[in-house]
Structure formats: structure tokens, C-alpha cells
Amino acid sequence: MMKLKFIAILLIFSQSLFFSACGGGGGDDASDDTSTSTSTSTLTSTATETSTSTSTSTSTATDTSTGTSTSTSTSTETDTGVEKVVAWRLNPGSSRLNFLSTKKIHIVETHHFDTLSGFIYDDNTAVLTIDLSSVNTDIDIRDTRMKDVLFEVLSFPLATAENSLNLASIEAMSAGSKQIQTITTSLMMHGLSTQIDSNLIIHKVSSDKIIVRSQKPLLINALDFGFAAGIDELKTLASLTSISTAVPVDFLLVFTRG
């Protein structure tokens, strides 16, 4: 009997050494921690910026029969407690949003924004966020003037475009196929919002990648967003006789499965 007790004590002592060597069962560096947290801010139609924090989590299920684990969902949760599952996520490095400016009646120049983010959720909602401070016109002083005088990025740092897509139709597409979806986009910028109708060309490159682009340039009226005073000041600063308030915009957005 004493011998059995001694063996049991040795087993308990060995287990304690094993768990100590493995770093215990928890801690900040636990290798099975798969949750991540991100924070994003979006511009609303009020004159002040409202921040919306979202947390992104990935749940993992383990198949006990095979010993393998698979990812089941990726979701975002807002401050209001509304959780949305991400179906597709923008690849900003491969995406592009361009706009044209026209000065002195006939001089047309192309510009773009360097920082974009976006998601397509499983409830068919698509949201694109544009960092207005990332405007790139290839002329530093013009970038600064557009950020400070026109966009007023200290008060209105972001523009957001939100619409509804037919996600089931996209999922049913075969690799290499294309389709056109007609949408109405709510564009929010500089504290104001307007609706824009357009057609999107959706190209399903593979089961995990789609490309979304405008069928033709969208025509944005700068006056819809209260930019009249800013445009007048830009004309004075650059000694220009005119700057058009009609701004053509086109984009190519690459999404990968969320």
C-alpha cells in the first residue's frame, strides 16, 4: 500500500513539472488564443465625427474525428451590440479609387486616395471607408490645401459609401464569370449625405476573390457636400479662374473572402 502511495506522489509531481515547463494553462501568450480586436471610425452626417469601434473575432471548430480545426466565421460587433458577419474583406493594396478635377475649363487631372477599407457583410450590406487625409494629387501643396481647405479633415476625416449587394448571386457565380448589379449608394462626406444610382461590374476571379468596379464613372456634385466655400478659397490660393464642381469618380475594388 505504501508503495502505491509513493508511485501516486511521483506521478503528481511529474505532472506539475510538465505543466510548469509548458508555461501553465493560460497567460497573454497562449497559443490557442484566436480572437483579435480592431477599431475603426466612420463619418456620419452630423457636423462632428462619431467613432464606431468594432471588434473582429474568428471562431474555430475542431473535428474530433480527424483532429483538424476549421474556421467557421468572422464577425464584427459595433458599440450598439449589433454583430455582423464579414463575407468579403477589401484588399486595399490592390484596390483603387480615382477622381478627376477640372480647372480653367479644360485642364483635367487625375487624383486618388491612398487609404481605403471596406467590407461586404453576410446581410448584403457593403461599406467602403475613404480616408480623406490620404488624398494624393502628386503635388504636396495641393494635397495640403485639399485636406485643410476643402475636405477639412480635422473635423471630417472620413467619407463612407454604403449600399446593398445581392450576395447570394455573387456566391452562385462560377470562377471567371461576371455580372452587373444595379445599386443605390449612400455617400456620406463633410457632414452631408446623398444617394447615387450606379451599375457595378462584379468579376469573380476565384472562389475566394472578387473584383468590383464601376461600369462607368460616377458623377459627384461637390455642392451636395457643402464644398462651395472651399472651392472658392482654393481658386483664390491657386489663382485659378475656375474649378468645376462636377467630379467624375471611378474605382476598382478587390475583395477576398472574409
N, C-alpha and C positions, 0 to 999 in steps of 0.2 A: 504493500500500500504506500509506504514511504517512497518507494522507487517511482510509482506512478505520479505522485505529487511533484517529485523532483523534475520529471520529464515535462509535466504541465507548466511548471515555472519556467523551464528553459524555453518552451515554445512561446509563452507570452513575452519573455524578454527578447526573443529573436524577432517577433513581430514588431515590438516597439522600436528596435534598431532599424528595421526595414522602413517603417513609416517615417522615421526621423531622417533617414538618408534620402527619401523621396521628397522631402520638403513638406510633409504633412498632407492634409486633405484639402487645403484651401489656400487663400492668400491672393494678392493682386496679380501674381504671375501665373495663376493656374492655367494649364494648357488647354482645358476644356471650356474656357470662357469664350463664347462666340458672340456675345452681344456687343454692339457698337453704338455710339451716340453721336449725332451730328446736329448742328444748329444752323438754321437758315433764316434770313429775314426777307420779307416781301413788302412791296409798296402797296398801300391801299389808296382809295380815292379821297382820303382826308388830306389836309394840308400838312400833317405831321407823319413821320414814319412810325409804323406799328410793326414790332418784331414778332415773328412767329417761330417758336422753337419746335423742332421736330426731332424725335429720336427714332433711329432706324435699328431694327433688330432682325436677326435671322434665326429661325428655329430649325433645329436639326433632329431628324428622326433616325433611330438606329434599327436596322433589320437584325433581329436576334438570331435568325436562322442562318444568315451569311456573315454577320459580324461587320457589315459595311454600314456607313451612315450617309444619308442623303439630305440635301437642303430642301425644305418644304415651302418656305415663304419668306419674303422680305417685306416689312411693313414700316410705315411712318405714322407717328401719332402726334397730333397737334396739341396745343395748350388747351383746347376745348375738349380734349379727350376723344376726338374722332380719329379712328385709326383707318388708314388706307394702305392697301397692299400695292406695292410697286410692281407693275408688269414689265415696264421698259424704262431704262435709265439713259439719259443723254450722255454721249461721249463728246465732251467739249473740245478735245484736241482735234477731232475730225469734223467738227461742225463749224458752220459759218453763217453770220448774219450781216448782210451788206445794206447800205443805204446810199442814195445819191443826193448831192446838193447842187443847186444851180445858182450861179451868181452872174451878175452883169448880163442877164437874159439868156446867154448862150454858152457860158462856161460851166460844164458839168464835171463833177469829180466824184469818185467812189470812196466810201469810208466803211469802216466796220467796227464791231465791238469785240474785244479780246476775251471777255469773260462771260460765259453763258452757263446756265444749269437748267435741268428740266427732267420731268418725269411723266410717264403715262401710267395711270393707276388702273387697277382692275375694275373700277366703277366707270370706265371710259373717259374720265377726266384727264386732260393733258395740260400741263403747266410749264411754261418757259419763263425763266427769270433772266433779265439782262442787267448786268452791272454797268450803269451809265458812266461811271468813272473810268471804265476801260475803253472809252471811245478812242478810236485810232484813225486819224486823218493823214498821218505821215508828216505832219507839221506840229511840232511841240507847242508853240504858242497858240495855234488854233485849237489844239486839244484842250489846253488850259482854259481858253475863253469859252469853249462849248460846255465844259464841265461847270465852270463857275457862273457864267452869264446866262447861258441858255438852259441847261438841264438843272442848274442849282443843286448839285449833288449833295451838298451838306444837308439840305432839307429833304431832297427826293433822290436817294441814291440808286433806286431800282425802278425798272419797268417790268411789268408782268403781262404775259399773254396767256389766256386760259380759254380752252374750248373743249368740245366733246367729240371723241372719235368713236368709230364703230370697231371696238377691239375684237369682237368675235369674228368679224370679217377679216381683220388682219391675221388673226390666229389661223384662220382657214386657208390662207393663201399658201401656195406652194413656193418653194425656193426658186428665185429668179423671176417671179411674176410681179406685175404692177397693177395698181388700181387707183382710181381717183375718188376722193371723198370730198363732198361739199360741206363746209363748216361755217359757223359764225364764231368769230374770236372776240373776246372781251379784252381790249388792250387798256391797261392802266398805267399812266405815266404823269409825272408832275402834278399829282393830286387829282387828276381828272381821268375819266373813263369814256371809251367809245366802242361801238360794235363795228366789226369789219367782216364782210362776207368774202369768202375766197374758196378756191379749189386747191386741194393738196394732192400731189402725186406721191404715192407710197410704194416703195420698191422693197420687196422682201428679199434681201440678199441671201439669207440662210435662216434656219430655224431660230437663230439667236441674234440676228442683226437685221434692222430695217433702216431705210433712208427715207426721210420725209422732206419734201421740197415744195415750194410754191410753183403752181402751174404757170403763173405769170406774176410780175411784180405787183405788190400791194401798194396802193397809193395812200399815203398818210398825209392828212392835213394838219400842219403844225399848229394852226389856230385852234384846233379842237382841244389842245393841251395847254392853252394859255401861254404860248411861246411868242406872241406878237411883240411884247416889250423886249424880250431877249434878242429877237432877230433885229429889231431896230438898233439896239445897242451894239450888236455885232457889226452891223453895217457902218456905224459911226467909227468903231475901233479899227476896222479894216479899210475904211474909206471906200466903201462899195456903194454903188448906186441902187443895187437891188439884190435881194436873196429870195428865192422862191419859197413859198410856204407849202408847196406840193412836194412831198418827199417819197420817191419810189423806194420800196424795200423788197429785197428777196433773200431767201435763206435756203440752206441745205443742212439738215439736222440728222445726225447719225445716232441711232439708239441701239443699245444692246439689252438683252433680256435681263430684267431686274434681279 
